[in-house]
Amino acid sequence: MDPAAITPESFDFFSIFMSSDWVVKLVMIGLALASLWSWSIILDKLVRFSKLNREADVFEDSVASGRSLEDVAADAGERPTHALPRMLQGALKEWRDARSKSAVSEGQTAFLIQRIDRHLDTTIARETARVESGLGVLAIVATASPFIGLFGTVWGIMRAFQAIAIQKNTSLAIVAPAIAEALFATAIGLVAAIPAYIAYNAFSTAAGKYAARLEGFADDLSTAIQRRLTERG
């Protein structure tokens, strides 16, 4: 860039991008796309976790209201989308199948409890995997973006040294454009990485708490079924 043509407007984001080397442009575009991808996941997770916890609160309040588990399960509908009513309906189905038999031996009771626990564990595993989907992308963006931005920075600094060598001039006006695009690549890398890093840790914690919530409900439900079987026996 001609030093005489440099103006304050030469250092706005658009001008820096347009004057950048094609390698640095690819780095910037890739980081911008990664940032958009991570933000789409962040917004999706914010809405999803809010909805899941809100529905879980309502369902747990219904269970704790003193109504029978059968009534609560019936109110949830035939195909509930939330994991908690699905766990309840699956456990009650196993319970009804056992109750339909004339007699249940101690061994059959233990086998029934195993079936219920296996059903609950499977539901928890699937639901946990579902809510954790996308967190791997956030982890990749958070860890890789700074290094990709650093690559663009190194490339831009190499161009600055090339400008010095070609023009045999160490004036700041000669190297400023290349240094600006180098630092801009670093900035975009951090802009992509920081929200992804924060969101990954926040949503990992939220997913862990949600899984613990499902496991706690499964333990309570398994205990309630065992109590029923003991009373029936």
C-alpha positions as protocol buffer text, in pm:
chain_id: "A"
residue {
  index: 1
  type: MET
  ca { x: 0 y: 0 z: 0 }
}
residue {
  index: 2
  type: ASP
  ca { x: 129 y: 348 z: -89 }
}
residue {
  index: 3
  type: PRO
  ca { x: 210 y: 530 z: 238 }
}
residue {
  index: 4
  type: ALA
  ca { x: 68 y: 850 z: 91 }
}
residue {
  index: 5
  type: ALA
  ca { x: -266 y: 679 z: 37 }
}
residue {
  index: 6
  type: ILE
  ca { x: -302 y: 572 z: 401 }
}
residue {
  index: 7
  type: THR
  ca { x: -585 y: 747 z: 586 }
}
residue {
  index: 8
  type: PRO
  ca { x: -770 y: 675 z: 913 }
}
residue {
  index: 9
  type: GLU
  ca { x: -1034 y: 498 z: 703 }
}
residue {
  index: 10
  type: SER
  ca { x: -766 y: 256 z: 582 }
}
residue {
  index: 11
  type: PHE
  ca { x: -776 y: 88 z: 922 }
}
residue {
  index: 12
  type: ASP
  ca { x: -1146 y: 15 z: 954 }
}
residue {
  index: 13
  type: PHE
  ca { x: -1247 y: -350 z: 953 }
}
residue {
  index: 14
  type: PHE
  ca { x: -1364 y: -361 z: 593 }
}
residue {
  index: 15
  type: SER
  ca { x: -1056 y: -186 z: 456 }
}
residue {
  index: 16
  type: ILE
  ca { x: -822 y: -409 z: 652 }
}
residue {
  index: 17
  type: PHE
  ca { x: -1000 y: -716 z: 522 }
}
residue {
  index: 18
  type: MET
  ca { x: -998 y: -601 z: 161 }
}
residue {
  index: 19
  type: SER
  ca { x: -628 y: -509 z: 171 }
}
residue {
  index: 20
  type: SER
  ca { x: -526 y: -834 z: 341 }
}
residue {
  index: 21
  type: ASP
  ca { x: -335 y: -1115 z: 177 }
}
residue {
  index: 22
  type: TRP
  ca { x: -553 y: -1399 z: 46 }
}
residue {
  index: 23
  type: VAL
  ca { x: -421 y: -1634 z: 317 }
}
residue {
  index: 24
  type: VAL
  ca { x: -521 y: -1392 z: 591 }
}
residue {
  index: 25
  type: LYS
  ca { x: -859 y: -1342 z: 421 }
}
residue {
  index: 26
  type: LEU
  ca { x: -921 y: -1716 z: 432 }
}
residue {
  index: 27
  type: VAL
  ca { x: -828 y: -1720 z: 800 }
}
residue {
  index: 28
  type: MET
  ca { x: -1066 y: -1433 z: 875 }
}
residue {
  index: 29
  type: ILE
  ca { x: -1351 y: -1588 z: 678 }
}
residue {
  index: 30
  type: GLY
  ca { x: -1301 y: -1926 z: 845 }
}
residue {
  index: 31
  type: LEU
  ca { x: -1296 y: -1771 z: 1191 }
}
residue {
  index: 32
  type: ALA
  ca { x: -1606 y: -1564 z: 1115 }
}
residue {
  index: 33
  type: LEU
  ca { x: -1793 y: -1875 z: 1000 }
}
residue {
  index: 34
  type: ALA
  ca { x: -1678 y: -2065 z: 1309 }
}
residue {
  index: 35
  type: SER
  ca { x: -1802 y: -1782 z: 1528 }
}
residue {
  index: 36
  type: LEU
  ca { x: -2143 y: -1783 z: 1357 }
}
residue {
  index: 37
  type: TRP
  ca { x: -2165 y: -2161 z: 1396 }
}
residue {
  index: 38
  type: SER
  ca { x: -2080 y: -2144 z: 1764 }
}
residue {
  index: 39
  type: TRP
  ca { x: -2332 y: -1864 z: 1823 }
}
residue {
  index: 40
  type: SER
  ca { x: -2607 y: -2067 z: 1656 }
}
residue {
  index: 41
  type: ILE
  ca { x: -2529 y: -2350 z: 1899 }
}
residue {
  index: 42
  type: ILE
  ca { x: -2515 y: -2111 z: 2194 }
}
residue {
  index: 43
  type: LEU
  ca { x: -2858 y: -1966 z: 2119 }
}
residue {
  index: 44
  type: ASP
  ca { x: -3004 y: -2313 z: 2061 }
}
residue {
  index: 45
  type: LYS
  ca { x: -2866 y: -2438 z: 2393 }
}
residue {
  index: 46
  type: LEU
  ca { x: -2994 y: -2134 z: 2582 }
}
residue {
  index: 47
  type: VAL
  ca { x: -3347 y: -2195 z: 2455 }
}
residue {
  index: 48
  type: ARG
  ca { x: -3327 y: -2572 z: 2496 }
}
residue {
  index: 49
  type: PHE
  ca { x: -3195 y: -2580 z: 2854 }
}
residue {
  index: 50
  type: SER
  ca { x: -3442 y: -2315 z: 2960 }
}
residue {
  index: 51
  type: LYS
  ca { x: -3731 y: -2516 z: 2814 }
}
residue {
  index: 52
  type: LEU
  ca { x: -3611 y: -2849 z: 2955 }
}
residue {
  index: 53
  type: ASN
  ca { x: -3567 y: -2717 z: 3308 }
}
residue {
  index: 54
  type: ARG
  ca { x: -3898 y: -2531 z: 3297 }
}
residue {
  index: 55
  type: GLU
  ca { x: -4084 y: -2846 z: 3186 }
}
residue {
  index: 56
  type: ALA
  ca { x: -3898 y: -3052 z: 3446 }
}
residue {
  index: 57
  type: ASP
  ca { x: -4006 y: -2810 z: 3720 }
}
residue {
  index: 58
  type: VAL
  ca { x: -4370 y: -2839 z: 3615 }
}
residue {
  index: 59
  type: PHE
  ca { x: -4356 y: -3219 z: 3595 }
}
residue {
  index: 60
  type: GLU
  ca { x: -4179 y: -3261 z: 3929 }
}
residue {
  index: 61
  type: ASP
  ca { x: -4435 y: -3033 z: 4094 }
}
residue {
  index: 62
  type: SER
  ca { x: -4709 y: -3253 z: 3947 }
}
residue {
  index: 63
  type: VAL
  ca { x: -4543 y: -3566 z: 4086 }
}
residue {
  index: 64
  type: ALA
  ca { x: -4499 y: -3405 z: 4428 }
}
residue {
  index: 65
  type: SER
  ca { x: -4862 y: -3285 z: 4439 }
}
residue {
  index: 66
  type: GLY
  ca { x: -4980 y: -3613 z: 4588 }
}
residue {
  index: 67
  type: ARG
  ca { x: -5159 y: -3739 z: 4280 }
}
residue {
  index: 68
  type: SER
  ca { x: -5109 y: -4097 z: 4174 }
}
residue {
  index: 69
  type: LEU
  ca { x: -4822 y: -4169 z: 3938 }
}
residue {
  index: 70
  type: GLU
  ca { x: -5068 y: -4321 z: 3692 }
}
residue {
  index: 71
  type: ASP
  ca { x: -5263 y: -3994 z: 3671 }
}
residue {
  index: 72
  type: VAL
  ca { x: -4946 y: -3790 z: 3625 }
}
residue {
  index: 73
  type: ALA
  ca { x: -4827 y: -4025 z: 3351 }
}
residue {
  index: 74
  type: ALA
  ca { x: -5164 y: -4009 z: 3177 }
}
residue {
  index: 75
  type: ASP
  ca { x: -5162 y: -3629 z: 3179 }
}
residue {
  index: 76
  type: ALA
  ca { x: -4825 y: -3630 z: 3001 }
}
residue {
  index: 77
  type: GLY
  ca { x: -4984 y: -3780 z: 2689 }
}
residue {
  index: 78
  type: GLU
  ca { x: -4899 y: -4082 z: 2479 }
}
residue {
  index: 79
  type: ARG
  ca { x: -4565 y: -3957 z: 2344 }
}
residue {
  index: 80
  type: PRO
  ca { x: -4415 y: -3695 z: 2576 }
}
residue {
  index: 81
  type: THR
  ca { x: -4110 y: -3512 z: 2450 }
}
residue {
  index: 82
  type: HIS
  ca { x: -3950 y: -3464 z: 2790 }
}
residue {
  index: 83
  type: ALA
  ca { x: -3742 y: -3741 z: 2944 }
}
residue {
  index: 84
  type: LEU
  ca { x: -3907 y: -3738 z: 3289 }
}
residue {
  index: 85
  type: PRO
  ca { x: -4258 y: -3842 z: 3179 }
}
residue {
  index: 86
  type: ARG
  ca { x: -4106 y: -4098 z: 2942 }
}
residue {
  index: 87
  type: MET
  ca { x: -3915 y: -4248 z: 3233 }
}
residue {
  index: 88
  type: LEU
  ca { x: -4229 y: -4257 z: 3444 }
}
residue {
  index: 89
  type: GLN
  ca { x: -4440 y: -4416 z: 3171 }
}
residue {
  index: 90
  type: GLY
  ca { x: -4176 y: -4678 z: 3096 }
}
residue {
  index: 91
  type: ALA
  ca { x: -4142 y: -4775 z: 3463 }
}
residue {
  index: 92
  type: LEU
  ca { x: -4518 y: -4795 z: 3510 }
}
residue {
  index: 93
  type: LYS
  ca { x: -4551 y: -5015 z: 3202 }
}
residue {
  index: 94
  type: GLU
  ca { x: -4306 y: -5262 z: 3350 }
}
residue {
  index: 95
  type: TRP
  ca { x: -4497 y: -5242 z: 3679 }
}
residue {
  index: 96
  type: ARG
  ca { x: -4833 y: -5310 z: 3511 }
}
residue {
  index: 97
  type: ASP
  ca { x: -4690 y: -5608 z: 3325 }
}
residue {
  index: 98
  type: ALA
  ca { x: -4569 y: -5755 z: 3654 }
}
residue {
  index: 99
  type: ARG
  ca { x: -4896 y: -5680 z: 3832 }
}
residue {
  index: 100
  type: SER
  ca { x: -5096 y: -5859 z: 3565 }
}
residue {
  index: 101
  type: LYS
  ca { x: -4935 y: -6186 z: 3670 }
}
residue {
  index: 102
  type: SER
  ca { x: -5102 y: -6387 z: 3943 }
}
residue {
  index: 103
  type: ALA
  ca { x: -4787 y: -6413 z: 4150 }
}
residue {
  index: 104
  type: VAL
  ca { x: -4441 y: -6268 z: 4135 }
}
residue {
  index: 105
  type: SER
  ca { x: -4156 y: -6454 z: 4299 }
}
residue {
  index: 106
  type: GLU
  ca { x: -3866 y: -6285 z: 4469 }
}
residue {
  index: 107
  type: GLY
  ca { x: -3644 y: -6362 z: 4172 }
}
residue {
  index: 108
  type: GLN
  ca { x: -3897 y: -6217 z: 3929 }
}
residue {
  index: 109
  type: THR
  ca { x: -3922 y: -5906 z: 4144 }
}
residue {
  index: 110
  type: ALA
  ca { x: -3545 y: -5857 z: 4129 }
}
residue {
  index: 111
  type: PHE
  ca { x: -3553 y: -5910 z: 3753 }
}
residue {
  index: 112
  type: LEU
  ca { x: -3832 y: -5653 z: 3719 }
}
residue {
  index: 113
  type: ILE
  ca { x: -3631 y: -5397 z: 3913 }
}
residue {
  index: 114
  type: GLN
  ca { x: -3334 y: -5463 z: 3684 }
}
residue {
  index: 115
  type: ARG
  ca { x: -3551 y: -5409 z: 3376 }
}
residue {
  index: 116
  type: ILE
  ca { x: -3685 y: -5082 z: 3514 }
}
residue {
  index: 117
  type: ASP
  ca { x: -3337 y: -4960 z: 3608 }
}
residue {
  index: 118
  type: ARG
  ca { x: -3207 y: -5054 z: 3264 }
}
residue {
  index: 119
  type: HIS
  ca { x: -3490 y: -4864 z: 3097 }
}
residue {
  index: 120
  type: LEU
  ca { x: -3426 y: -4557 z: 3313 }
}
residue {
  index: 121
  type: ASP
  ca { x: -3050 y: -4569 z: 3252 }
}
residue {
  index: 122
  type: THR
  ca { x: -3103 y: -4597 z: 2876 }
}
residue {
  index: 123
  type: THR
  ca { x: -3337 y: -4300 z: 2875 }
}
residue {
  index: 124
  type: ILE
  ca { x: -3092 y: -4093 z: 3080 }
}
residue {
  index: 125
  type: ALA
  ca { x: -2802 y: -4183 z: 2849 }
}
residue {
  index: 126
  type: ARG
  ca { x: -2996 y: -4090 z: 2536 }
}
residue {
  index: 127
  type: GLU
  ca { x: -3124 y: -3766 z: 2684 }
}
residue {
  index: 128
  type: THR
  ca { x: -2777 y: -3669 z: 2809 }
}
residue {
  index: 129
  type: ALA
  ca { x: -2628 y: -3734 z: 2465 }
}
residue {
  index: 130
  type: ARG
  ca { x: -2903 y: -3524 z: 2309 }
}
residue {
  index: 131
  type: VAL
  ca { x: -2849 y: -3221 z: 2532 }
}
residue {
  index: 132
  type: GLU
  ca { x: -2470 y: -3247 z: 2494 }
}
residue {
  index: 133
  type: SER
  ca { x: -2484 y: -3249 z: 2114 }
}
residue {
  index: 134
  type: GLY
  ca { x: -2301 y: -2947 z: 1976 }
}
residue {
  index: 135
  type: LEU
  ca { x: -2074 y: -2901 z: 2277 }
}
residue {
  index: 136
  type: GLY
  ca { x: -1793 y: -3068 z: 2085 }
}
residue {
  index: 137
  type: VAL
  ca { x: -1815 y: -2795 z: 1822 }
}
residue {
  index: 138
  type: LEU
  ca { x: -1788 y: -2527 z: 2091 }
}
residue {
  index: 139
  type: ALA
  ca { x: -1483 y: -2701 z: 2234 }
}
residue {
  index: 140
  type: ILE
  ca { x: -1315 y: -2714 z: 1892 }
}
residue {
  index: 141
  type: VAL
  ca { x: -1390 y: -2348 z: 1819 }
}
residue {
  index: 142
  type: ALA
  ca { x: -1269 y: -2244 z: 2164 }
}
residue {
  index: 143
  type: THR
  ca { x: -939 y: -2431 z: 2137 }
}
residue {
  index: 144
  type: ALA
  ca { x: -859 y: -2397 z: 1767 }
}
residue {
  index: 145
  type: SER
  ca { x: -962 y: -2038 z: 1692 }
}
residue {
  index: 146
  type: PRO
  ca { x: -675 y: -1868 z: 1879 }
}
residue {
  index: 147
  type: PHE
  ca { x: -420 y: -2083 z: 1697 }
}
residue {
  index: 148
  type: ILE
  ca { x: -582 y: -2021 z: 1359 }
}
residue {
  index: 149
  type: GLY
  ca { x: -583 y: -1649 z: 1434 }
}
residue {
  index: 150
  type: LEU
  ca { x: -219 y: -1675 z: 1540 }
}
residue {
  index: 151
  type: PHE
  ca { x: -139 y: -1832 z: 1204 }
}
residue {
  index: 152
  type: GLY
  ca { x: -295 y: -1531 z: 1032 }
}
residue {
  index: 153
  type: THR
  ca { x: -93 y: -1304 z: 1261 }
}
residue {
  index: 154
  type: VAL
  ca { x: 235 y: -1475 z: 1176 }
}
residue {
  index: 155
  type: TRP
  ca { x: 153 y: -1456 z: 806 }
}
residue {
  index: 156
  type: GLY
  ca { x: 75 y: -1085 z: 832 }
}
residue {
  index: 157
  type: ILE
  ca { x: 399 y: -1014 z: 1016 }
}
residue {
  index: 158
  type: MET
  ca { x: 588 y: -1203 z: 746 }
}
residue {
  index: 159
  type: ARG
  ca { x: 432 y: -967 z: 492 }
}
residue {
  index: 160
  type: ALA
  ca { x: 542 y: -671 z: 702 }
}
residue {
  index: 161
  type: PHE
  ca { x: 902 y: -791 z: 694 }
}
residue {
  index: 162
  type: GLN
  ca { x: 874 y: -852 z: 321 }
}
residue {
  index: 163
  type: ALA
  ca { x: 755 y: -492 z: 274 }
}
residue {
  index: 164
  type: ILE
  ca { x: 1056 y: -368 z: 470 }
}
residue {
  index: 165
  type: ALA
  ca { x: 1294 y: -577 z: 260 }
}
residue {
  index: 166
  type: ILE
  ca { x: 1139 y: -481 z: -72 }
}
residue {
  index: 167
  type: GLN
  ca { x: 1110 y: -108 z: -8 }
}
residue {
  index: 168
  type: LYS
  ca { x: 1423 y: -90 z: 212 }
}
residue {
  index: 169
  type: ASN
  ca { x: 1235 y: 134 z: 447 }
}
residue {
  index: 170
  type: THR
  ca { x: 1155 y: 74 z: 812 }
}
residue {
  index: 171
  type: SER
  ca { x: 895 y: 350 z: 828 }
}
residue {
  index: 172
  type: LEU
  ca { x: 588 y: 259 z: 1027 }
}
residue {
  index: 173
  type: ALA
  ca { x: 375 y: 362 z: 731 }
}
residue {
  index: 174
  type: ILE
  ca { x: 529 y: 78 z: 533 }
}
residue {
  index: 175
  type: VAL
  ca { x: 461 y: -199 z: 784 }
}
residue {
  index: 176
  type: ALA
  ca { x: 146 y: -65 z: 952 }
}
residue {
  index: 177
  type: PRO
  ca { x: -106 y: -216 z: 706 }
}
residue {
  index: 178
  type: ALA
  ca { x: 44 y: -565 z: 728 }
}
residue {
  index: 179
  type: ILE
  ca { x: 70 y: -545 z: 1107 }
}
residue {
  index: 180
  type: ALA
  ca { x: -290 y: -421 z: 1126 }
}
residue {
  index: 181
  type: GLU
  ca { x: -421 y: -718 z: 928 }
}
residue {
  index: 182
  type: ALA
  ca { x: -207 y: -951 z: 1141 }
}
residue {
  index: 183
  type: LEU
  ca { x: -353 y: -817 z: 1464 }
}
residue {
  index: 184
  type: PHE
  ca { x: -699 y: -818 z: 1312 }
}
residue {
  index: 185
  type: ALA
  ca { x: -668 y: -1193 z: 1249 }
}
residue {
  index: 186
  type: THR
  ca { x: -575 y: -1242 z: 1614 }
}
residue {
  index: 187
  type: ALA
  ca { x: -872 y: -1031 z: 1724 }
}
residue {
  index: 188
  type: ILE
  ca { x: -1116 y: -1235 z: 1516 }
}
residue {
  index: 189
  type: GLY
  ca { x: -969 y: -1554 z: 1658 }
}
residue {
  index: 190
  type: LEU
  ca { x: -1031 y: -1430 z: 2012 }
}
residue {
  index: 191
  type: VAL
  ca { x: -1379 y: -1307 z: 1926 }
}
residue {
  index: 192
  type: ALA
  ca { x: -1461 y: -1658 z: 1803 }
}
residue {
  index: 193
  type: ALA
  ca { x: -1287 y: -1842 z: 2088 }
}
residue {
  index: 194
  type: ILE
  ca { x: -1392 y: -1650 z: 2401 }
}
residue {
  index: 195
  type: PRO
  ca { x: -1774 y: -1690 z: 2369 }
}
residue {
  index: 196
  type: ALA
  ca { x: -1731 y: -2053 z: 2263 }
}
residue {
  index: 197
  type: TYR
  ca { x: -1508 y: -2124 z: 2563 }
}
residue {
  index: 198
  type: ILE
  ca { x: -1745 y: -1958 z: 2810 }
}
residue {
  index: 199
  type: ALA
  ca { x: -2049 y: -2126 z: 2656 }
}
residue {
  index: 200
  type: TYR
  ca { x: -1883 y: -2469 z: 2650 }
}
residue {
  index: 201
  type: ASN
  ca { x: -1809 y: -2456 z: 3022 }
}
residue {
  index: 202
  type: ALA
  ca { x: -2149 y: -2315 z: 3107 }
}
residue {
  index: 203
  type: PHE
  ca { x: -2343 y: -2568 z: 2902 }
}
residue {
  index: 204
  type: SER
  ca { x: -2126 y: -2859 z: 3016 }
}
residue {
  index: 205
  type: THR
  ca { x: -2216 y: -2766 z: 3373 }
}
residue {
  index: 206
  type: ALA
  ca { x: -2583 y: -2730 z: 3279 }
}
residue {
  index: 207
  type: ALA
  ca { x: -2581 y: -3069 z: 3106 }
}
residue {
  index: 208
  type: GLY
  ca { x: -2423 y: -3229 z: 3412 }
}
residue {
  index: 209
  type: LYS
  ca { x: -2684 y: -3077 z: 3641 }
}
residue {
  index: 210
  type: TYR
  ca { x: -2964 y: -3190 z: 3410 }
}
residue {
  index: 211
  type: ALA
  ca { x: -2826 y: -3544 z: 3397 }
}
residue {
  index: 212
  type: ALA
  ca { x: -2802 y: -3547 z: 3777 }
}
residue {
  index: 213
  type: ARG
  ca { x: -3163 y: -3431 z: 3790 }
}
residue {
  index: 214
  type: LEU
  ca { x: -3271 y: -3721 z: 3571 }
}
residue {
  index: 215
  type: GLU
  ca { x: -3070 y: -3967 z: 3779 }
}
residue {
  index: 216
  type: GLY
  ca { x: -3225 y: -3836 z: 4100 }
}
residue {
  index: 217
  type: PHE
  ca { x: -3574 y: -3878 z: 3957 }
}
residue {
  index: 218
  type: ALA
  ca { x: -3484 y: -4228 z: 3837 }
}
residue {
  index: 219
  type: ASP
  ca { x: -3367 y: -4324 z: 4187 }
}
residue {
  index: 220
  type: ASP
  ca { x: -3687 y: -4194 z: 4344 }
}
residue {
  index: 221
  type: LEU
  ca { x: -3899 y: -4369 z: 4082 }
}
residue {
  index: 222
  type: SER
  ca { x: -3716 y: -4699 z: 4125 }
}
residue {
  index: 223
  type: THR
  ca { x: -3764 y: -4674 z: 4502 }
}
residue {
  index: 224
  type: ALA
  ca { x: -4137 y: -4609 z: 4458 }
}
residue {
  index: 225
  type: ILE
  ca { x: -4176 y: -4912 z: 4232 }
}
residue {
  index: 226
  type: GLN
  ca { x: -3984 y: -5133 z: 4475 }
}
residue {
  index: 227
  type: ARG
  ca { x: -4211 y: -5014 z: 4756 }
}
residue {
  index: 228
  type: ARG
  ca { x: -4516 y: -5110 z: 4550 }
}
residue {
  index: 229
  type: LEU
  ca { x: -4376 y: -5452 z: 4478 }
}
residue {
  index: 230
  type: THR
  ca { x: -4298 y: -5506 z: 4845 }
}
residue {
  index: 231
  type: GLU
  ca { x: -4649 y: -5404 z: 4948 }
}
residue {
  index: 232
  type: ARG
  ca { x: -4797 y: -5631 z: 4683 }
}
residue {
  index: 233
  type: GLY
  ca { x: -4583 y: -5915 z: 4800 }
}
